[in-house]
């Protein structure tokens, strides 16, 4: 019984580490996209707004996808 609890803790720890690594990768990707928008020479605020809206839409889509996956997996 003790081995099962120890194994479960170790498995949970590994899962959390991998989950955090994946989260870092995603945030770094979004950060690169945002930095590209920041560095780009824009003709006006409207082009900045459009590019930021595009990034926000991609982020929203990713959140919806992940939420759907979580909902399906918890069934």
C-alpha positions, 0 to 999 in steps of 0.5 A: 500500500505504501508503494502505491502512495509513493508511486502516485505522488511521484507520478503526480509530480512528473505530470505537474512538471511536464504540464508546467513545461508545456505551459512555458512553451505556450506562453513563450510562443505567445510572447514571441508573437507579441514581440513581433507585433511590438517590433513591427513598423506600423502605419498607425494604431489601427494596424496594431489593433488588428494584429493584437486582435488576431493574437487575442483571437488565437489565444481565445481559440486555444483556451476554448480548445483546451477547455473542451478537451478537459471537459471531454476527459473528465466525463 
